[in-house]
Amino acid sequence: MIRVSLAGFGRIGRDVLRQTIDRDDIQIISISDTADKANLVYLLKYDSIYGRFGKEVLETENGISIDGTEILFNNWKNADESNWSSLDVDVLVLATGKSQTKEEVDLHISKGCKKVIVASTPSNLNEFPIYIPGANDENIDFNNDVISLGSNTANAVCPILFELNKAVGIERAFLTTVHGYSNSNRLADVAGEGLRLNRAAGENIIPSITKSSEVIETVLPFLKNKVASSSMTVPIPDGSTVDLTIDIEKESTIDEINNLIQEFSINSLKNIIGITYDPIVSSDVVKSSLSGLVDGLSTMSIKNKKIKLIIWFDNGWGYSARIIDTINKLNLENK
C-alpha cells in the first residue's frame, strides 16, 4: 500500500481522492490545505460537475472520515511548515494549482516525503523532469525524487504527436486549447491581474496565454521551434478540446490517420488516448479517465499533408488518472 498525501484539495486533489478511495494499492493518509476544513468536506460531498460523492463524509477532530476511515487534515501553507516524516509519507502530490520551484519541492523532500509528484507545469521547465505518459516513458527515471506531469493539454497532445511522428513524420504543429472556466476566472467583470482575465468567464470566450508549446518541446525535443499554442476559455464548467493542426511528411488520408490513432489506442497508448466516431459534445467527456479522446468524425485534411484533429478531454479527471498511474510507477524500494 502506497501512502499518499495531498497538498492542495481543489479540483485535482478531490479528483485524485475520488479515484483512489476504493483502491487497495493507494491510501490517501493526509490532506493539506489552507481553506476551512468544513468547506472542504462540503465540496467533497457535493460536486457541481461530478455529482454527490456517494460516501459518508464527516468532519472529525483531526481530519475527515470517509466511510469510517480517517484522513488527517492540516493547514500547512508551504514546505517549510510541513513535517512529512511524522506521517510516513511515500508520495506527496503537490496539487496547489501554483507553479512549483525546485527550491520549494526539494524542501518538501527534506521534510520527509520519499517522492513528490508536481501536478502542474514547473516554474522552470528544466528544473525537474516532466513526464507525459505515452510520450516520453523511456526517457523518465522513476528513481527520481521529483516528477512533474506538466499540463493537461500537453497530456492530451504529446502522446499523439509522439506516435504520429514515428508513423508519418511531423514537420510542425499548431494547437489551440478550448477549455472550461476555472477558479482563476471571474463570474463578473472585476479589476484584477490581466485585462482579459478580468472579464466574466460565463459570458465570454476569453483568449489566454499558455505554456503548452514549451512543455511539448521539452518533452518531445524533435518539435523544438516547430510547435505553437494558444488557449481559449469558454463558458462551460468542464469538458475541453484541443484543436490540433499538423503538417506531416508522409502523405496520409483522413482514414489512414484515424486508423493509426485507433491502433495506438489499443496498443502503445491504451488507456491514455482513445478515438470515437460518435457525434459527442463536451459534456460527454466529463469523468473520462483518458488523457485525450480523438473525435474521428472531425478529422480533416488538406492534400493529405495538413491534418486537423479535435481531441476531447476532461481537464481534471483525466489528469488525475495519470497522477495515479505515475504513483504506481515510482520506485519507492530504496527510499
N, C-alpha and C positions, 0 to 999 in steps of 0.2 A: 504493500500500500504506500503510495507516494503522498507525502504530507505537503499540502499546498496552502500558501497564504495569499490573500488578495489585497493588494494595496490600491484602493480605489474601488468603489462599489456603485459605479454608474452603469451605463449600458453594457459595456464589455464585462465588467465584474459580475453583474447579475446574470448575464447570459452564460458565463463560464460555470457559475454555481448551478443554474438550472440544468445544464447539460451534464454535470458530474454528480448530482445529488444521489442518483440511483446506481452509480458505477461502483464496482468493488476494487478498482485499481487506483483510484484517486480519491483523496479525502481533503475537503476544504476544512482547515483547522482554525483559521482566523481571518477576520476582515478588518482592514484598517481604512478608516475614512473620517474626515473631519466633520461631516454632516451629522445632524442629530440622529441618534440611533432609532428612535421611534419612527422618524420619517423614512429611514432606510428599510425598516421592517415593512412599513406600509407599501413602499414602492416595489418590494419583492413580492408581496402578496397580490397586488393589483397592478397589472401592466396594461397600458393603453394599446400596445401593439400585440403582445403575445397572450393577453388574457390572464385570468387568475392562475396562480401558481399550482394549485391543487394539492398543496401540502399544508399541514398545520404549522404555522409560523408564529412563534411567541417571543416577546422580548423578555430576557432574563437579566439577572443582576450583572453578569459578566459578559453577556453577549446576546445571541439569539438561539432559539431552539427550533429545529425543523424536524417534525415528526418524532420529537423526543431526543434528538441528537443535538448537542450544544456546540455552537461555533463561537469562539472567543471574539469579542469586539474590542478594538482600541482606536483611539483617535490620534495616533502618531502623525504628525504633519509632514515629516521628512525622514530621511535615512538617519540623521543624527539623533532623533528621538527614539528610533526603533531598537528592539532587542530580540532579534530573530532566534538567537541561540537559546533563549529561555523557552521558546515554543518548539524547538527541534524541527525547524522548517527545512524541508528538502528543496522546494521550489517556490520562489516569490514571483507572482505575476504583477508587474507594475502596469496597472490599468487606470492611471490617474487622468488620462487624456492630455497630458503635457509631454512635450519633447523632453527626453532624458539625456543628461550629460554623463560622460564616463566617470567624472568625479562623484556624482551622486550615486550612480549604480555601484561603483566599487565600494562606496561606504556601506551600502546595504550588505554586500558580501562580507565586509569586515565585521558587521554586526551579527553574523552567524548563519545566514541562509546559504545553502550549498550552491544554488543556481538561481539566476534571475532571467525571466522572460520579459522583455520590454514590449508591451502591447501598443506600440506607436513607432513612428519614424524617429530615429535619434536626431538630436540637435546637430551633430556632426556625423555624416553618413559613414565616415571611415573610423569612428571610434570603437565600434564593436560590430561583430558580424550581423548581417541582415539575411535572414533565412526566409525564402519563399518556397513553401512545399510544392514540389513538382517542377521547380525551375532550377534550383542550384543545390539539390540534396548532396551531390557528390563533392561539393566544394565546402561543405559545412562540417566542422569538427564538433561533434556533440559532447566532447570533453570540455568545451569552453564553459567558463563560468557564466557568461552573459550572451544571450542571443536576442536580437530584435526581429520582430515579424513584419516590420515595415508597415505599409498602408494596406487597407482593404482593396483599394484599386489595383495596387501592384500585385496583390494575391490573385485577383481576378484575371489579370492580363499576362503576367510573366510566364506562367506555365504554358499558355497557348503560344506565345511568341517563341519560347524555347523550343517547343516541339515542331512548330511550323518552320522555323529556321532550318532545322535538320532535314525536313521533308522537301521544302520548296525554296528555301533561302529568303531572307528578308533584307531589303535594301534600306527601308526607312519606315517609320510608324508615327501616326498621329492619333491621339486619343483624347476624348472628352468624357469625363465622368459626369453623369447626371444623377444626382443623389438627393435624398430627402433632407429636410432640415434637421438640425440637432440642437443641443443646448447651448451651442455657441452662437446660434442665430437669435433673432428678436421677433416677438409677436407683433410689435408696433414699431413705427419709425421713432427711434430714440438715439440721441447722440452718444457716440462711443468711439471705440477704436476701429478705423476703417470705414470709409464713406459708404460703400455698398453694403458692408456688414451691418450698418445702422438701419437698414431698411427691413420692413416687415416680411419675414420669410413665408408666411402663409398667404401673402398677396402677390408675390413677385417671383420671377425667375432671376436668380442672382449669380452673376459670374464671380468666380473667386480664384485665388491663386492656389496651385497645387504643386507639391514637390514630387509627384508620382513619377515623372520622367527621370528625375535624378535618382530615385530609388531603383527604377528599372535599369538604368545604365550601370548602377553599382552592382546589381545582381546579375545582369547579363551584359558584360563588358563589350561584346561584339556589337552592341547597339550604341556605343559611345558616339555622341553627336549625331545620332540618327533617329532620335525619338523626341517628340514634343508633346506636352499635355496641357489641358485646361480643365476647368470644372464649372459645373452649373448646379446651384441649389434650387430645387423646385418644391412647390407647396404640397408635399406628401410626407408622412411620418416615417415611411420605411419602404424598401424595395428600390434598388438602384440599377443603373445600367452603365456600361462603358461603350461608347461609340468608338470603335477601333477601325482605323483605315491603314492598310499596309500595302507597300509596294513590294512585290515578290519577284524573285529572279526567274523561277521556272513557271512558265505559263500553266495556269490551272483553272479549271472551270469551277463554278459555284458548287456543283455536285461533288467534284473532287475534293474541294476544301472541306465541305461538310462531312464527307466520308472519312477524311483524315481525322477530323475532330472526333467523330464517332469512334474511330479506332483508338484514339488517345483515351477517350472516356472509359473504355472498358479494359484498357491495358495500363500504359505508363501513368495516366492521370486519373485512374479510378478513384472515386470518392473525392476528387479535387475539382475536376472540370466535367461538366455534362453538356449534353446538347438535347434540345427539344424541337419538335416540329408542330407542337400545339400552339395556337394563337394566344399566348399568355400575355398578361399585363403585370404591372409592378407588384400588385398585391399577391400575385400567385407565387412569388419567390420569398415571401415573408416566412421565416423559420426554415429556409433552405440551408443545409449544412455544407453545401458546395461553395468553393471559392468563386466559381463562376459558372453560369449556365448559358451556353451559346444558343441564340434564337435562330435555328436553322432556316426558318421562313424569311428572315430578314437579311440573310447573307446576300451581298451584291458584288458585282464585278464590272470592271471596265477593261475590255480586250484581254481578259484573263491574266492581267498583270497588276491591277489595282483591286484589292479586296476590302470590302467593308463588312465588319462583324458587329452585331449587337450582343453584349454579354450581360446577362442579368445577375444580380447578387443581392443578398441581404447584408447590409453594412456590418451589423453586429454579430448575427448568429453564425454566419459562415466563418468570419474571422475568429470567433471564439472556438469554433470547432478545430481550426488549425492550431490554436494555442494548446488545446487538449492533446491533439496529435503530437505536438512538439514536446510536451511534458513527458510523454511516454518514450520519446526518443533520446532524452538526455541521459548521459552516462553518470549515474549517481554512485557507482560502486566504490570509487576511490576518493569520495568526499567525506 
